[in-house]
Amino acid sequence: MILETSAGRKVFLIEDPGKVAITSGSGGQVEMTCGLQKPPRKIEIGYDPAAANQPGIDGLVRRLAF
């Protein structure tokens, strides 16, 4: 997953989608859609640091909140 942030582009890896907790502010179902989001959505990502053998990856996704 590639995100444009105020600190620049960040790359996060979703190793096992079944182990990522996803929540939405509305409490409803969350639909993951690839590509540019319009309007841009503010999200919060919980992640663990990537291992040294994973160059170019900023973190491993554990939680997403929309």
PDB file of N, H, CA, C and O in Angstrom:
ATOM      1  N   MET A   1       0.856  -1.142   0.000  1.00  0.00           N
ATOM      2  CA  MET A   1       0.000   0.000   0.000  1.00  0.00           C
ATOM      3  C   MET A   1       0.913   1.218   0.000  1.00  0.00           C
ATOM      4  O   MET A   1       1.804   1.331   0.842  1.00  0.00           O
ATOM      5  N   ILE A   2       0.691   2.138  -0.955  1.00  0.00           N
ATOM      6  H   ILE A   2      -0.032   2.046  -1.639  1.00  0.00           H
ATOM      7  CA  ILE A   2       1.508   3.354  -1.048  1.00  0.00           C
ATOM      8  C   ILE A   2       0.643   4.546  -0.669  1.00  0.00           C
ATOM      9  O   ILE A   2      -0.441   4.741  -1.220  1.00  0.00           O
ATOM     10  N   LEU A   3       1.129   5.339   0.272  1.00  0.00           N
ATOM     11  H   LEU A   3       2.009   5.181   0.720  1.00  0.00           H
ATOM     12  CA  LEU A   3       0.396   6.511   0.734  1.00  0.00           C
ATOM     13  C   LEU A   3       1.220   7.765   0.536  1.00  0.00           C
ATOM     14  O   LEU A   3       2.427   7.770   0.777  1.00  0.00           O
ATOM     15  N   GLU A   4       0.569   8.823   0.100  1.00  0.00           N
ATOM     16  H   GLU A   4      -0.412   8.819  -0.096  1.00  0.00           H
ATOM     17  CA  GLU A   4       1.198  10.132   0.039  1.00  0.00           C
ATOM     18  C   GLU A   4       0.892  10.818   1.361  1.00  0.00           C
ATOM     19  O   GLU A   4      -0.273  11.020   1.701  1.00  0.00           O
ATOM     20  N   THR A   5       1.929  11.179   2.107  1.00  0.00           N
ATOM     21  H   THR A   5       2.876  11.015   1.831  1.00  0.00           H
ATOM     22  CA  THR A   5       1.762  11.820   3.411  1.00  0.00           C
ATOM     23  C   THR A   5       2.456  13.169   3.406  1.00  0.00           C
ATOM     24  O   THR A   5       3.168  13.514   2.462  1.00  0.00           O
ATOM     25  N   SER A   6       2.241  13.931   4.476  1.00  0.00           N
ATOM     26  H   SER A   6       1.663  13.651   5.243  1.00  0.00           H
ATOM     27  CA  SER A   6       2.917  15.223   4.595  1.00  0.00           C
ATOM     28  C   SER A   6       4.426  15.036   4.704  1.00  0.00           C
ATOM     29  O   SER A   6       5.188  15.966   4.439  1.00  0.00           O
ATOM     30  N   ALA A   7       4.864  13.837   5.093  1.00  0.00           N
ATOM     31  H   ALA A   7       4.245  13.081   5.308  1.00  0.00           H
ATOM     32  CA  ALA A   7       6.293  13.528   5.194  1.00  0.00           C
ATOM     33  C   ALA A   7       6.823  12.857   3.921  1.00  0.00           C
ATOM     34  O   ALA A   7       7.968  12.406   3.884  1.00  0.00           O
ATOM     35  N   GLY A   8       5.993  12.794   2.887  1.00  0.00           N
ATOM     36  H   GLY A   8       5.063  13.160   2.916  1.00  0.00           H
ATOM     37  CA  GLY A   8       6.400  12.146   1.646  1.00  0.00           C
ATOM     38  C   GLY A   8       5.730  10.802   1.452  1.00  0.00           C
ATOM     39  O   GLY A   8       4.872  10.401   2.238  1.00  0.00           O
ATOM     40  N   ARG A   9       6.133  10.104   0.390  1.00  0.00           N
ATOM     41  H   ARG A   9       6.830  10.429  -0.249  1.00  0.00           H
ATOM     42  CA  ARG A   9       5.540   8.810   0.058  1.00  0.00           C
ATOM     43  C   ARG A   9       5.999   7.740   1.045  1.00  0.00           C
ATOM     44  O   ARG A   9       7.186   7.634   1.354  1.00  0.00           O
ATOM     45  N   LYS A  10       5.046   6.952   1.533  1.00  0.00           N
ATOM     46  H   LYS A  10       4.082   7.039   1.281  1.00  0.00           H
ATOM     47  CA  LYS A  10       5.336   5.854   2.458  1.00  0.00           C
ATOM     48  C   LYS A  10       4.789   4.560   1.866  1.00  0.00           C
ATOM     49  O   LYS A  10       3.723   4.547   1.249  1.00  0.00           O
ATOM     50  N   VAL A  11       5.526   3.479   2.061  1.00  0.00           N
ATOM     51  H   VAL A  11       6.391   3.489   2.562  1.00  0.00           H
ATOM     52  CA  VAL A  11       5.136   2.166   1.542  1.00  0.00           C
ATOM     53  C   VAL A  11       4.921   1.223   2.716  1.00  0.00           C
ATOM     54  O   VAL A  11       5.813   1.027   3.542  1.00  0.00           O
ATOM     55  N   PHE A  12       3.723   0.640   2.780  1.00  0.00           N
ATOM     56  H   PHE A  12       2.999   0.800   2.109  1.00  0.00           H
ATOM     57  CA  PHE A  12       3.380  -0.292   3.847  1.00  0.00           C
ATOM     58  C   PHE A  12       2.974  -1.623   3.233  1.00  0.00           C
ATOM     59  O   PHE A  12       2.299  -1.662   2.204  1.00  0.00           O
ATOM     60  N   LEU A  13       3.384  -2.697   3.860  1.00  0.00           N
ATOM     61  H   LEU A  13       3.932  -2.666   4.695  1.00  0.00           H
ATOM     62  CA  LEU A  13       3.102  -4.042   3.383  1.00  0.00           C
ATOM     63  C   LEU A  13       1.984  -4.657   4.217  1.00  0.00           C
ATOM     64  O   LEU A  13       2.012  -4.603   5.446  1.00  0.00           O
ATOM     65  N   ILE A  14       0.996  -5.244   3.536  1.00  0.00           N
ATOM     66  H   ILE A  14       0.973  -5.288   2.537  1.00  0.00           H
ATOM     67  CA  ILE A  14      -0.051  -6.010   4.211  1.00  0.00           C
ATOM     68  C   ILE A  14       0.309  -7.473   3.987  1.00  0.00           C
ATOM     69  O   ILE A  14       0.005  -8.043   2.939  1.00  0.00           O
ATOM     70  N   GLU A  15       0.959  -8.077   4.982  1.00  0.00           N
ATOM     71  H   GLU A  15       1.206  -7.615   5.833  1.00  0.00           H
ATOM     72  CA  GLU A  15       1.417  -9.463   4.851  1.00  0.00           C
ATOM     73  C   GLU A  15       0.257 -10.450   4.807  1.00  0.00           C
ATOM     74  O   GLU A  15       0.232 -11.349   3.967  1.00  0.00           O
ATOM     75  N   ASP A  16      -0.704 -10.281   5.713  1.00  0.00           N
ATOM     76  H   ASP A  16      -0.684  -9.551   6.396  1.00  0.00           H
ATOM     77  CA  ASP A  16      -1.841 -11.193   5.815  1.00  0.00           C
ATOM     78  C   ASP A  16      -3.096 -10.345   6.039  1.00  0.00           C
ATOM     79  O   ASP A  16      -3.352  -9.936   7.171  1.00  0.00           O
ATOM     80  N   PRO A  17      -3.885 -10.071   4.995  1.00  0.00           N
ATOM     81  CA  PRO A  17      -5.058  -9.220   5.131  1.00  0.00           C
ATOM     82  C   PRO A  17      -6.043  -9.678   6.207  1.00  0.00           C
ATOM     83  O   PRO A  17      -6.753  -8.856   6.786  1.00  0.00           O
ATOM     84  N   GLY A  18      -6.090 -10.976   6.475  1.00  0.00           N
ATOM     85  H   GLY A  18      -5.513 -11.644   6.004  1.00  0.00           H
ATOM     86  CA  GLY A  18      -6.995 -11.503   7.499  1.00  0.00           C
ATOM     87  C   GLY A  18      -6.598 -11.127   8.912  1.00  0.00           C
ATOM     88  O   GLY A  18      -7.392 -11.286   9.840  1.00  0.00           O
ATOM     89  N   LYS A  19      -5.386 -10.632   9.093  1.00  0.00           N
ATOM     90  H   LYS A  19      -4.741 -10.502   8.340  1.00  0.00           H
ATOM     91  CA  LYS A  19      -4.911 -10.257  10.420  1.00  0.00           C
ATOM     92  C   LYS A  19      -4.840  -8.748  10.618  1.00  0.00           C
ATOM     93  O   LYS A  19      -4.250  -8.280  11.592  1.00  0.00           O
ATOM     94  N   VAL A  20      -5.438  -7.977   9.700  1.00  0.00           N
ATOM     95  H   VAL A  20      -5.917  -8.357   8.909  1.00  0.00           H
ATOM     96  CA  VAL A  20      -5.447  -6.517   9.815  1.00  0.00           C
ATOM     97  C   VAL A  20      -6.822  -6.087  10.319  1.00  0.00           C
ATOM     98  O   VAL A  20      -7.841  -6.424   9.716  1.00  0.00           O
ATOM     99  N   ALA A  21      -6.849  -5.345  11.424  1.00  0.00           N
ATOM    100  H   ALA A  21      -6.021  -5.072  11.914  1.00  0.00           H
ATOM    101  CA  ALA A  21      -8.102  -4.822  11.961  1.00  0.00           C
ATOM    102  C   ALA A  21      -8.455  -3.549  11.202  1.00  0.00           C
ATOM    103  O   ALA A  21      -7.653  -2.617  11.142  1.00  0.00           O
ATOM    104  N   ILE A  22      -9.665  -3.504  10.617  1.00  0.00           N
ATOM    105  H   ILE A  22     -10.317  -4.260  10.666  1.00  0.00           H
ATOM    106  CA  ILE A  22     -10.113  -2.343   9.862  1.00  0.00           C
ATOM    107  C   ILE A  22     -11.359  -1.782  10.525  1.00  0.00           C
ATOM    108  O   ILE A  22     -12.325  -2.508  10.760  1.00  0.00           O
ATOM    109  N   THR A  23     -11.338  -0.478  10.828  1.00  0.00           N
ATOM    110  H   THR A  23     -10.554   0.112  10.637  1.00  0.00           H
ATOM    111  CA  THR A  23     -12.492   0.178  11.422  1.00  0.00           C
ATOM    112  C   THR A  23     -12.815   1.439  10.642  1.00  0.00           C
ATOM    113  O   THR A  23     -11.934   2.068  10.057  1.00  0.00           O
ATOM    114  N   SER A  24     -14.112   1.804  10.643  1.00  0.00           N
ATOM    115  H   SER A  24     -14.828   1.292  11.119  1.00  0.00           H
ATOM    116  CA  SER A  24     -14.518   3.037   9.977  1.00  0.00           C
ATOM    117  C   SER A  24     -15.158   3.956  11.008  1.00  0.00           C
ATOM    118  O   SER A  24     -15.757   3.497  11.980  1.00  0.00           O
ATOM    119  N   GLY A  25     -15.023   5.255  10.785  1.00  0.00           N
ATOM    120  H   GLY A  25     -14.536   5.628   9.995  1.00  0.00           H
ATOM    121  CA  GLY A  25     -15.600   6.235  11.697  1.00  0.00           C
ATOM    122  C   GLY A  25     -17.110   6.121  11.795  1.00  0.00           C
ATOM    123  O   GLY A  25     -17.690   6.439  12.833  1.00  0.00           O
ATOM    124  N   SER A  26     -17.753   5.670  10.723  1.00  0.00           N
ATOM    125  H   SER A  26     -17.281   5.412   9.879  1.00  0.00           H
ATOM    126  CA  SER A  26     -19.209   5.533  10.719  1.00  0.00           C
ATOM    127  C   SER A  26     -19.656   4.212  11.327  1.00  0.00           C
ATOM    128  O   SER A  26     -20.850   4.001  11.538  1.00  0.00           O
ATOM    129  N   GLY A  27     -18.711   3.320  11.611  1.00  0.00           N
ATOM    130  H   GLY A  27     -17.741   3.491  11.439  1.00  0.00           H
ATOM    131  CA  GLY A  27     -19.062   2.019  12.167  1.00  0.00           C
ATOM    132  C   GLY A  27     -19.600   1.054  11.134  1.00  0.00           C
ATOM    133  O   GLY A  27     -19.957  -0.076  11.469  1.00  0.00           O
ATOM    134  N   GLY A  28     -19.664   1.483   9.874  1.00  0.00           N
ATOM    135  H   GLY A  28     -19.374   2.401   9.602  1.00  0.00           H
ATOM    136  CA  GLY A  28     -20.198   0.643   8.810  1.00  0.00           C
ATOM    137  C   GLY A  28     -19.130  -0.192   8.151  1.00  0.00           C
ATOM    138  O   GLY A  28     -17.975  -0.217   8.575  1.00  0.00           O
ATOM    139  N   GLN A  29     -19.545  -0.873   7.107  1.00  0.00           N
ATOM    140  H   GLN A  29     -20.483  -0.852   6.763  1.00  0.00           H
ATOM    141  CA  GLN A  29     -18.632  -1.722   6.346  1.00  0.00           C
ATOM    142  C   GLN A  29     -17.592  -0.864   5.636  1.00  0.00           C
ATOM    143  O   GLN A  29     -17.896   0.236   5.173  1.00  0.00           O
ATOM    144  N   VAL A  30     -16.381  -1.364   5.553  1.00  0.00           N
ATOM    145  H   VAL A  30     -16.134  -2.257   5.928  1.00  0.00           H
ATOM    146  CA  VAL A  30     -15.290  -0.667   4.892  1.00  0.00           C
ATOM    147  C   VAL A  30     -15.013  -1.360   3.572  1.00  0.00           C
ATOM    148  O   VAL A  30     -14.844  -2.579   3.530  1.00  0.00           O
ATOM    149  N   GLU A  31     -14.965  -0.588   2.489  1.00  0.00           N
ATOM    150  H   GLU A  31     -15.102   0.402   2.524  1.00  0.00           H
ATOM    151  CA  GLU A  31     -14.640  -1.153   1.188  1.00  0.00           C
ATOM    152  C   GLU A  31     -13.274  -0.649   0.774  1.00  0.00           C
ATOM    153  O   GLU A  31     -13.051   0.558   0.674  1.00  0.00           O
ATOM    154  N   MET A  32     -12.358  -1.580   0.533  1.00  0.00           N
ATOM    155  H   MET A  32     -12.539  -2.560   0.614  1.00  0.00           H
ATOM    156  CA  MET A  32     -11.012  -1.222   0.108  1.00  0.00           C
ATOM    157  C   MET A  32     -11.010  -1.130  -1.414  1.00  0.00           C
ATOM    158  O   MET A  32     -11.332  -2.100  -2.100  1.00  0.00           O
ATOM    159  N   THR A  33     -10.651   0.027  -1.934  1.00  0.00           N
ATOM    160  H   THR A  33     -10.390   0.816  -1.377  1.00  0.00           H
ATOM    161  CA  THR A  33     -10.602   0.260  -3.363  1.00  0.00           C
ATOM    162  C   THR A  33      -9.205   0.704  -3.730  1.00  0.00           C
ATOM    163  O   THR A  33      -8.665   1.625  -3.118  1.00  0.00           O
ATOM    164  N   CYS A  34      -8.609   0.062  -4.725  1.00  0.00           N
ATOM    165  H   CYS A  34      -9.048  -0.686  -5.222  1.00  0.00           H
ATOM    166  CA  CYS A  34      -7.273   0.446  -5.161  1.00  0.00           C
ATOM    167  C   CYS A  34      -7.335   1.729  -5.967  1.00  0.00           C
ATOM    168  O   CYS A  34      -8.359   2.058  -6.566  1.00  0.00           O
ATOM    169  N   GLY A  35      -6.232   2.442  -5.971  1.00  0.00           N
ATOM    170  H   GLY A  35      -5.401   2.175  -5.485  1.00  0.00           H
ATOM    171  CA  GLY A  35      -6.133   3.651  -6.775  1.00  0.00           C
ATOM    172  C   GLY A  35      -6.329   4.913  -5.960  1.00  0.00           C
ATOM    173  O   GLY A  35      -6.531   4.866  -4.746  1.00  0.00           O
ATOM    174  N   LEU A  36      -6.267   6.034  -6.645  1.00  0.00           N
ATOM    175  H   LEU A  36      -6.103   6.072  -7.631  1.00  0.00           H
ATOM    176  CA  LEU A  36      -6.417   7.337  -6.018  1.00  0.00           C
ATOM    177  C   LEU A  36      -7.826   7.492  -5.451  1.00  0.00           C
ATOM    178  O   LEU A  36      -8.809   7.218  -6.139  1.00  0.00           O
ATOM    179  N   GLN A  37      -7.920   7.921  -4.223  1.00  0.00           N
ATOM    180  H   GLN A  37      -7.121   8.144  -3.664  1.00  0.00           H
ATOM    181  CA  GLN A  37      -9.211   8.101  -3.565  1.00  0.00           C
ATOM    182  C   GLN A  37      -9.677   9.541  -3.726  1.00  0.00           C
ATOM    183  O   GLN A  37      -8.908  10.470  -3.483  1.00  0.00           O
ATOM    184  N   LYS A  38     -10.924   9.734  -4.133  1.00  0.00           N
ATOM    185  H   LYS A  38     -11.549   8.979  -4.331  1.00  0.00           H
ATOM    186  CA  LYS A  38     -11.495  11.071  -4.284  1.00  0.00           C
ATOM    187  C   LYS A  38     -12.773  11.143  -3.487  1.00  0.00           C
ATOM    188  O   LYS A  38     -13.649  10.302  -3.688  1.00  0.00           O
ATOM    189  N   PRO A  39     -12.931  12.094  -2.600  1.00  0.00           N
ATOM    190  CA  PRO A  39     -11.857  12.977  -2.150  1.00  0.00           C
ATOM    191  C   PRO A  39     -10.846  12.177  -1.336  1.00  0.00           C
ATOM    192  O   PRO A  39     -11.163  11.099  -0.834  1.00  0.00           O
ATOM    193  N   PRO A  40      -9.625  12.705  -1.204  1.00  0.00           N
ATOM    194  CA  PRO A  40      -8.629  11.984  -0.391  1.00  0.00           C
ATOM    195  C   PRO A  40      -9.182  11.731   1.006  1.00  0.00           C
ATOM    196  O   PRO A  40      -9.749  12.629   1.629  1.00  0.00           O
ATOM    197  N   ARG A  41      -9.016  10.506   1.492  1.00  0.00           N
ATOM    198  H   ARG A  41      -8.556   9.776   0.986  1.00  0.00           H
ATOM    199  CA  ARG A  41      -9.532  10.132   2.803  1.00  0.00           C
ATOM    200  C   ARG A  41      -8.414  10.196   3.836  1.00  0.00           C
ATOM    201  O   ARG A  41      -7.284   9.788   3.572  1.00  0.00           O
ATOM    202  N   LYS A  42      -8.740  10.707   4.998  1.00  0.00           N
ATOM    203  H   LYS A  42      -9.659  11.039   5.213  1.00  0.00           H
ATOM    204  CA  LYS A  42      -7.788  10.706   6.098  1.00  0.00           C
ATOM    205  C   LYS A  42      -7.883   9.344   6.778  1.00  0.00           C
ATOM    206  O   LYS A  42      -8.967   8.913   7.171  1.00  0.00           O
ATOM    207  N   ILE A  43      -6.743   8.671   6.913  1.00  0.00           N
ATOM    208  H   ILE A  43      -5.863   9.021   6.593  1.00  0.00           H
ATOM    209  CA  ILE A  43      -6.727   7.368   7.558  1.00  0.00           C
ATOM    210  C   ILE A  43      -5.624   7.328   8.609  1.00  0.00           C
ATOM    211  O   ILE A  43      -4.673   8.108   8.576  1.00  0.00           O
ATOM    212  N   GLU A  44      -5.781   6.404   9.529  1.00  0.00           N
ATOM    213  H   GLU A  44      -6.554   5.770   9.556  1.00  0.00           H
ATOM    214  CA  GLU A  44      -4.770   6.158  10.557  1.00  0.00           C
ATOM    215  C   GLU A  44      -4.288   4.734  10.363  1.00  0.00           C
ATOM    216  O   GLU A  44      -5.092   3.817  10.197  1.00  0.00           O
ATOM    217  N   ILE A  45      -2.973   4.547  10.384  1.00  0.00           N
ATOM    218  H   ILE A  45      -2.320   5.292  10.519  1.00  0.00           H
ATOM    219  CA  ILE A  45      -2.387   3.226  10.183  1.00  0.00           C
ATOM    220  C   ILE A  45      -1.609   2.819  11.417  1.00  0.00           C
ATOM    221  O   ILE A  45      -0.741   3.556  11.884  1.00  0.00           O
ATOM    222  N   GLY A  46      -1.919   1.651  11.941  1.00  0.00           N
ATOM    223  H   GLY A  46      -2.624   1.052  11.561  1.00  0.00           H
ATOM    224  CA  GLY A  46      -1.116   1.048  13.000  1.00  0.00           C
ATOM    225  C   GLY A  46      -0.180   0.071  12.323  1.00  0.00           C
ATOM    226  O   GLY A  46      -0.624  -0.759  11.530  1.00  0.00           O
ATOM    227  N   TYR A  47       1.094   0.152  12.616  1.00  0.00           N
ATOM    228  H   TYR A  47       1.454   0.827  13.261  1.00  0.00           H
ATOM    229  CA  TYR A  47       2.045  -0.716  11.918  1.00  0.00           C
ATOM    230  C   TYR A  47       3.236  -1.047  12.800  1.00  0.00           C
ATOM    231  O   TYR A  47       3.531  -0.361  13.778  1.00  0.00           O
ATOM    232  N   ASP A  48       3.902  -2.117  12.419  1.00  0.00           N
ATOM    233  H   ASP A  48       3.662  -2.674  11.624  1.00  0.00           H
ATOM    234  CA  ASP A  48       5.169  -2.503  13.026  1.00  0.00           C
ATOM    235  C   ASP A  48       6.267  -2.112  12.053  1.00  0.00           C
ATOM    236  O   ASP A  48       6.042  -2.104  10.843  1.00  0.00           O
ATOM    237  N   PRO A  49       7.444  -1.789  12.554  1.00  0.00           N
ATOM    238  CA  PRO A  49       8.554  -1.464  11.640  1.00  0.00           C
ATOM    239  C   PRO A  49       8.877  -2.659  10.746  1.00  0.00           C
ATOM    240  O   PRO A  49       8.746  -3.813  11.155  1.00  0.00           O
ATOM    241  N   ALA A  50       9.295  -2.364   9.536  1.00  0.00           N
ATOM    242  H   ALA A  50       9.401  -1.426   9.204  1.00  0.00           H
ATOM    243  CA  ALA A  50       9.695  -3.427   8.612  1.00  0.00           C
ATOM    244  C   ALA A  50      11.043  -4.000   9.051  1.00  0.00           C
ATOM    245  O   ALA A  50      11.841  -3.325   9.702  1.00  0.00           O
ATOM    246  N   ALA A  51      11.274  -5.249   8.683  1.00  0.00           N
ATOM    247  H   ALA A  51      10.626  -5.798   8.155  1.00  0.00           H
ATOM    248  CA  ALA A  51      12.536  -5.904   9.010  1.00  0.00           C
ATOM    249  C   ALA A  51      13.654  -5.350   8.124  1.00  0.00           C
ATOM    250  O   ALA A  51      13.396  -4.778   7.065  1.00  0.00           O
ATOM    251  N   ALA A  52      14.868  -5.523   8.562  1.00  0.00           N
ATOM    252  H   ALA A  52      15.078  -5.987   9.422  1.00  0.00           H
ATOM    253  CA  ALA A  52      16.033  -5.039   7.811  1.00  0.00           C
ATOM    254  C   ALA A  52      16.122  -5.675   6.419  1.00  0.00           C
ATOM    255  O   ALA A  52      16.691  -5.082   5.503  1.00  0.00           O
ATOM    256  N   ASN A  53      15.561  -6.878   6.260  1.00  0.00           N
ATOM    257  H   ASN A  53      15.099  -7.359   7.004  1.00  0.00           H
ATOM    258  CA  ASN A  53      15.617  -7.555   4.955  1.00  0.00           C
ATOM    259  C   ASN A  53      14.440  -7.174   4.058  1.00  0.00           C
ATOM    260  O   ASN A  53      14.165  -7.859   3.073  1.00  0.00           O
ATOM    261  N   GLN A  54      13.736  -6.072   4.395  1.00  0.00           N
ATOM    262  H   GLN A  54      13.959  -5.514   5.195  1.00  0.00           H
ATOM    263  CA  GLN A  54      12.616  -5.579   3.597  1.00  0.00           C
ATOM    264  C   GLN A  54      12.885  -4.131   3.171  1.00  0.00           C
ATOM    265  O   GLN A  54      12.158  -3.226   3.580  1.00  0.00           O
ATOM    266  N   PRO A  55      13.919  -3.903   2.358  1.00  0.00           N
ATOM    267  CA  PRO A  55      14.244  -2.540   1.951  1.00  0.00           C
ATOM    268  C   PRO A  55      13.103  -1.909   1.155  1.00  0.00           C
ATOM    269  O   PRO A  55      12.439  -2.578   0.363  1.00  0.00           O
ATOM    270  N   GLY A  56      12.888  -0.620   1.375  1.00  0.00           N
ATOM    271  H   GLY A  56      13.427  -0.076   2.018  1.00  0.00           H
ATOM    272  CA  GLY A  56      11.842   0.097   0.659  1.00  0.00           C
ATOM    273  C   GLY A  56      10.476   0.013   1.301  1.00  0.00           C
ATOM    274  O   GLY A  56       9.534   0.654   0.834  1.00  0.00           O
ATOM    275  N   ILE A  57      10.346  -0.775   2.377  1.00  0.00           N
ATOM    276  H   ILE A  57      11.111  -1.296   2.756  1.00  0.00           H
ATOM    277  CA  ILE A  57       9.077  -0.908   3.095  1.00  0.00           C
ATOM    278  C   ILE A  57       9.189  -0.111   4.385  1.00  0.00           C
ATOM    279  O   ILE A  57      10.124  -0.309   5.161  1.00  0.00           O
ATOM    280  N   ASP A  58       8.228   0.801   4.620  1.00  0.00           N
ATOM    281  H   ASP A  58       7.469   0.962   3.989  1.00  0.00           H
ATOM    282  CA  ASP A  58       8.257   1.616   5.837  1.00  0.00           C
ATOM    283  C   ASP A  58       7.640   0.901   7.035  1.00  0.00           C
ATOM    284  O   ASP A  58       7.994   1.200   8.175  1.00  0.00           O
ATOM    285  N   GLY A  59       6.731  -0.033   6.798  1.00  0.00           N
ATOM    286  H   GLY A  59       6.444  -0.276   5.872  1.00  0.00           H
ATOM    287  CA  GLY A  59       6.130  -0.727   7.917  1.00  0.00           C
ATOM    288  C   GLY A  59       5.206  -1.844   7.464  1.00  0.00           C
ATOM    289  O   GLY A  59       4.856  -1.945   6.289  1.00  0.00           O
ATOM    290  N   LEU A  60       4.813  -2.687   8.426  1.00  0.00           N
ATOM    291  H   LEU A  60       5.097  -2.605   9.381  1.00  0.00           H
ATOM    292  CA  LEU A  60       3.896  -3.814   8.204  1.00  0.00           C
ATOM    293  C   LEU A  60       2.559  -3.454   8.837  1.00  0.00           C
ATOM    294  O   LEU A  60       2.473  -3.270  10.051  1.00  0.00           O
ATOM    295  N   VAL A  61       1.518  -3.353   8.018  1.00  0.00           N
ATOM    296  H   VAL A  61       1.588  -3.503   7.032  1.00  0.00           H
ATOM    297  CA  VAL A  61       0.202  -2.899   8.468  1.00  0.00           C
ATOM    298  C   VAL A  61      -0.400  -3.875   9.461  1.00  0.00           C
ATOM    299  O   VAL A  61      -0.409  -5.085   9.237  1.00  0.00           O
ATOM    300  N   ARG A  62      -0.902  -3.333  10.559  1.00  0.00           N
ATOM    301  H   ARG A  62      -0.895  -2.350  10.741  1.00  0.00           H
ATOM    302  CA  ARG A  62      -1.599  -4.116  11.576  1.00  0.00           C
ATOM    303  C   ARG A  62      -3.019  -3.610  11.798  1.00  0.00           C
ATOM    304  O   ARG A  62      -3.899  -4.379  12.184  1.00  0.00           O
ATOM    305  N   ARG A  63      -3.252  -2.298  11.551  1.00  0.00           N
ATOM    306  H   ARG A  63      -2.537  -1.673  11.237  1.00  0.00           H
ATOM    307  CA  ARG A  63      -4.571  -1.706  11.802  1.00  0.00           C
ATOM    308  C   ARG A  63      -4.791  -0.543  10.853  1.00  0.00           C
ATOM    309  O   ARG A  63      -3.876   0.244  10.613  1.00  0.00           O
ATOM    310  N   LEU A  64      -6.004  -0.427  10.307  1.00  0.00           N
ATOM    311  H   LEU A  64      -6.747  -1.066  10.502  1.00  0.00           H
ATOM    312  CA  LEU A  64      -6.402   0.705   9.478  1.00  0.00           C
ATOM    313  C   LEU A  64      -7.673   1.308  10.052  1.00  0.00           C
ATOM    314  O   LEU A  64      -8.602   0.573  10.389  1.00  0.00           O
ATOM    315  N   ALA A  65      -7.734   2.622  10.170  1.00  0.00           N
ATOM    316  H   ALA A  65      -6.980   3.218   9.896  1.00  0.00           H
ATOM    317  CA  ALA A  65      -8.939   3.313  10.629  1.00  0.00           C
ATOM    318  C   ALA A  65      -9.241   4.438   9.648  1.00  0.00           C
ATOM    319  O   ALA A  65      -8.376   5.258   9.339  1.00  0.00           O
ATOM    320  N   PHE A  66     -10.484   4.465   9.162  1.00  0.00           N
ATOM    321  H   PHE A  66     -11.186   3.798   9.413  1.00  0.00           H
ATOM    322  CA  PHE A  66     -10.923   5.480   8.210  1.00  0.00           C
ATOM    323  C   PHE A  66     -11.808   6.489   8.903  1.00  0.00           C
ATOM    324  O   PHE A  66     -12.284   7.431   8.269  1.00  0.00           O
TER     325      PHE A  66
END
